């Protein structure tokens, strides 16, 4: 299977959550710019195509299946970081250090720089 339907649904949900929180944060801060939406969709499409490409590679060369799982973990961490950043820009309290994300990138003690104030 090229792509896990559950993972595709979660990824689509994270993209929608990222878009929603980003637009809301920009609107609340008075920095909304429609040109940034095109940049967002380009970035989202790149992420999704990269995941599909790795799914294809993992389907053809089963030795590479772990690469798709690793990419999935990084996508979750990346999208989660973006959503937390948007929530922080809205003034909501969010944690500055997320241990699970740090474990995913295998760098102990590293804080998510985008979440620091």
C-alpha positions in Angstrom: 0.0 0.0 0.0 1.5 3.3 -1.0 -0.1 5.3 1.8 -1.8 4.3 5.0 -5.4 5.8 4.9 -5.3 6.5 8.6 -2.0 8.4 8.3 -3.4 10.3 5.3 -6.4 11.3 7.3 -4.3 12.4 10.2 -2.0 14.4 7.9 -4.9 16.1 6.2 -6.4 17.0 9.6 -3.1 18.4 10.8 -2.9 20.5 7.6 -6.4 21.8 8.1 -5.6 22.5 11.8 -2.4 24.3 10.8 -4.3 26.4 8.2 -7.1 27.2 10.6 -4.9 28.2 13.5 -2.6 30.2 11.2 -5.4 32.2 9.6 -6.9 32.9 13.1 -3.6 33.9 14.6 -2.9 36.3 11.6 -6.4 37.7 11.8 -6.1 38.3 15.6 -2.7 39.9 15.2 -3.7 42.0 12.2 -1.1 40.4 10.0 -3.3 38.5 7.6 -1.9 38.4 4.1 -3.6 36.3 1.3 -0.2 35.8 -0.4 0.9 33.7 2.6 -2.0 31.3 1.9 -0.3 30.3 -1.4 2.9 29.7 0.4 1.1 27.6 2.9 -0.5 25.4 0.2 2.8 25.0 -1.6 4.5 23.9 1.6 1.6 21.5 2.4 1.6 20.0 -1.1 5.4 19.5 -0.8 5.0 17.7 2.5 2.2 15.5 1.2 4.1 14.7 -2.1 7.3 13.8 -0.1 5.2 11.4 2.0 3.7 9.8 -1.1 7.1 9.5 -2.7 8.5 7.7 0.4 5.4 5.5 0.4 6.1 4.5 -3.2 9.8 3.9 -2.4 8.8 1.8 0.6 6.3 -0.2 -1.5 8.9 -0.9 -4.2 11.9 -1.5 -2.0 10.6 -3.0 1.3 14.0 -2.4 2.9 13.1 1.3 2.9 9.8 0.9 4.8 11.4 2.3 7.9 12.1 5.5 6.1 8.4 6.1 5.6 7.8 5.6 9.3 10.6 8.0 10.1 9.2 10.6 7.7 5.7 10.2 9.3 7.2 10.9 12.8 9.0 14.1 11.4 5.8 15.2 9.7 3.8 14.9 13.0 6.5 16.8 14.8 6.7 19.5 12.1 3.0 20.0 11.9 2.6 19.9 15.6 5.3 22.6 16.0 3.5 24.8 13.5 0.2 24.4 15.2 1.7 25.2 18.7 3.4 28.2 17.2 0.1 29.5 15.8 -1.6 28.9 19.2 1.3 30.8 20.9 0.8 33.7 18.5 -2.9 33.8 19.5 -1.7 34.3 23.1 -2.6 30.9 24.3 -0.3 29.2 26.8 1.7 26.4 25.1 4.7 24.4 26.4 8.1 25.6 25.3 9.7 22.1 25.6 7.9 19.1 24.3 9.8 15.9 25.3 8.1 13.6 22.8 9.1 15.9 19.9 12.7 16.1 21.2 12.8 12.3 21.3 11.5 12.1 17.7 14.3 14.2 16.4 16.7 12.4 18.8 18.3 15.5 20.2 18.0 15.5 24.0 17.3 18.8 25.7 16.7 20.8 22.5 13.8 23.2 22.8 11.5 24.1 19.9 12.9 27.5 18.9 9.8 28.6 17.2 7.9 28.3 20.5 10.2 30.4 22.5 9.1 34.0 23.2 
